[in-house]
Amino acid sequence: MEKQNLQLLRDALAAWDIPASDAQLNALVGFYELVTDANSRFNLTAISDERDFVIKHILDSASAAPLIGQGARLIDIGAGAGFPGLPLAVLREDISVTALDSTAKKMSFLSASASALGVKNLTTVAGRAEEQSSLFCKFDVATARAVASLNILLELASPLLKTDGKFIAYKSDASELPLAQNALATLKMRHVSTTSLDIFGNSRALLTFEKLAPTPHGYPRRYGSIKKSPL
């Protein structure tokens, strides 16, 4: 990675009060190299420019790090190539991250990458979120980035969370909130905060929700039903 892009990464994390040792920065740089090397085989990202990758993948993923409680157990829904899950695991060594995605090849790549980089607090699961009944009510935090509309994401995330758990949705703004009110009421969740950021000209809103009570019986539905008739 070019020096100016590494410095950009270092400075931005420091500005957000996210501690990053040389070893952690090296792991993030190493992940960039692994993703770009594998991209032609797995179609992991459309972003090829190094500076854009740092801003739109690594820093964007890292932006939620201050919102995650100490020692949290986190699940990243629709993890894809590993964003935001792997950068969060690298920068928050106190948490455990489960990366969940329906594409097995991507989870195999992410698992191998974590092993190669020495990231010990990330595991992967290949499958659909609504089908992972063994993981329901297991997590303190769920994240999702560029996966689906907010009302769909709430139905996928809620069952995976413990009561009082938090869901952090990475969105460009808060415009989907009004359409998510029925989902929030139905799933016994509430919106607690919106953290708005400008990441080098890219708007990011981190919408945080809290699970107030157990997910009602009958949820989550099959994905076809969720997509056809969102709450």
Secondary structure, DSSP 8 states (H G I E B T S, - for coil): --HHHHHHHHHHHHHTT----HHHHHHHHHHHHHHHHHHHHH---S---HHHHIIIIIIHHHTTGGGS-TT-EEEEET-TTTTTHHHHHHH-TTSEEEEEES-HHHHHHHHHHHHHHT--SEEEEES-GGG-GGGTT-EEEEEEESSS-HHHHHHHHGGGEEEEEEEEEEESSSTTTGGGHHHHHHTTEEEEEEEEEEETTEEEEEEEEEE-S---TT-S--HHHHHHS--
